[in-house]
Amino acid sequence: MDSDSKITNIRLAGLGGMGVLKASLILSELLFELGYDVKKAEVHGMSQRGGSISSDVRFGKKVESPMIPEGEVDFLLSMQPEWSDPHMVSMANGAVRISPEDFDSSKLPSQKSLNVAMLGVLSNYFDISEQKWLDTLKKFFPEKLHEANEIAFKLGRKGK
Amino acid sequence: MSEKNRKLLSGNEAVALGALHAGCALGVGYPGTPSTEILETFSFLGGNAEWAPNEKVAAEVALGVAFAESSSLVTMKHVGFNVAQDLFFTAAYSGIQGAMVAVVADDPGMASSQNEQDTRSLAFAGGLPVLEPSDSQEAYDFTRLAFELSRKWGIPFILRTTTRIAHSNTVVEFDESTASKPPRANFNRDIPARVMVPGHARPAHLRLRKKLADMLEWNENSNLNTEIDGVGNELGIIASGVAAHHARDAAPDAGIFRVGFSNPLPVRSIAAFAKKYKRCIVMEEGDPYMTTLLKAAGLNIEDRAEKWRFGEMNVDKARAQIAGNLEFQMPVLKARPPQLCKGCPHVFSFAPLVELGCIVAGDIGCYTLAAMKPISGMDTQICMGASIGMGLGMRHVLPDEQARKVVSVIGDSTFFHSGLTGIAEMVYNPPSTGHVVIVVDNSTTAMTGQQENPGTGRKLDHSPTNKIDILAVAKAMGIANVAEFNPVRDSAKFKEYLSEKLKTNELTLIALRQPCLLAAANLAKMKKA
């Protein structure tokens, strides 16, 4: 497969209520704005009630299925390792697992901003400016949360 | 001036936008995963939208709009289509003068449903035309087209989506300058067309079959079906919905016939496609709907193994289907099952029932999760509103000692959806031991994401409206004992009252009222406003 047709696959996983779906929405919107074909898939409903939840984001020149095939996850954002690490079986060789241990989560402005910090860690693997990430984040939150999100994003981006 | 817009939209958002641009005058439905966000988005975009008490009423309202020559959208999940089926099977006969589009969202794999029925099979039985988008772009395009085709053929159109269409985001291009305004409504008397007594319905059935035959001819040449040439002629795949995209990933060299208009199925066009390939298979989510029809028409296609009927399709399953690998299993990941929210007040609603050894005829909503460990507080759950009827049935035949332990538990939104007729049955045919109905009232339709209902006093857009008082309704219908408790604060009092009423032969309805934990903050905001 030539690099032109390469699809990048990102899975975000955690428990309902942690902001998994919000983070995947932000990520897919960012990639869409950068001109990629993007597809995002997830399951709503009962799974939101504290149960395991995951969302797939795929991007490239042209994406067909919105769901990541087994063994083709390039980045796993494991937001709640006990319940989201099982997705590691779906990772490709050399894929990257990102978890709350990748930054100092005690410095999070609030537990609710964990999802944004996880995106901060992920941002290190893409050639996208910090400003672009922050601008996209702002679109998804009320103004009073902008500062906390910027702190959380930068915390994740800085890493340990 | 033409101006192309591009957005990343979910299938549900794309349907809402398509309906808006098609000039839909009214959107109506009942919340149900994965269809709920359609009407919320339609309202947010400025469309006129409302939640009806249930899907049948929603479809009735939508049909009224279409009888008045205007355009309506009605949304529901697959099982909601069953509730509305009585209307649809005869509206197909009567036809309509305006446009009516019903979006029915299937849940293969049952992420949040009690069965995985296939809307196409039901629509086929009812003679209703079906469009099947394969991504958000088609969800938008097909919705607009469905309004046009519904008006052109004078029949309600079904837009069948599945979870991965409804809740996947893909890129949508649209041109706002081509949007239409809602048409002017008008009523022209035509009694034989709309009063389906036998003498009118017999010719109407003939008209329906003629319409379907005409639609089939039209569909054989329509651009709702897409053919992608294969590299070589080894494999041809006939697919619909998201399965068509799984097929592209699984077999990039295969020829694909993507069916967008699946009832009446364009068999002739598919036969012409199939002839080009040495081997032909059908990839579809749910029933072997296309497979059965195509095989019946004598096409040389492979049988679809029963294995592919269950659950969602995906790229891996598509590969396994192509390989004929019936041993294939998706890895089973350790997953935490859904549960009642931490701190949910209605956990307390169930504790006394368990302590009193009740046989609990249950219903559909978050509270169904009380059936799970550690509460194990629910014994039956089948369909919306069934708690009351099933409880009464058990009371009628169980030995006295057991009958006295039977209670029906139903949520507030479910009570308005189809609990009211159960209450009528309870009053009309009371069991000799009486009966107790418990309404777990959290002031919202919580499971689907906090939608309003006739008991909240607010409309879909949260603006104020009339509020129906469940206790007053029960009283007016003839329930002798009516009481209300807070399940957290009044737990002991509730248990004592319930225990006392279970010993009598009387009819009792108890409302356990405490707002949903997740909705509480929103409710407080709305009260202030």
Interface residues (C-beta under 8 A of the other chain):
Chain A: L15 G16 G17 L25 S28 E29 F32 D37 V38 K39 K40 A41 E42 V43 H44 G45 M46 S47 Q48 R49 G50 G51 S52 V63 E64 S65 P66 M67 P69 E70 W83 P86 H87 V89 S90
Chain B: L8 T33 P34 A111 S112 D135 T163 R164 H167 S168 N169 T170 V171 V242 H245 H246 R248 D249 N314 V315 D316 R319 M330 P331 L333 K334 A335 R336 P337 P338 Q339 L340 C341 K342 C366 L369 M447 T448 G449
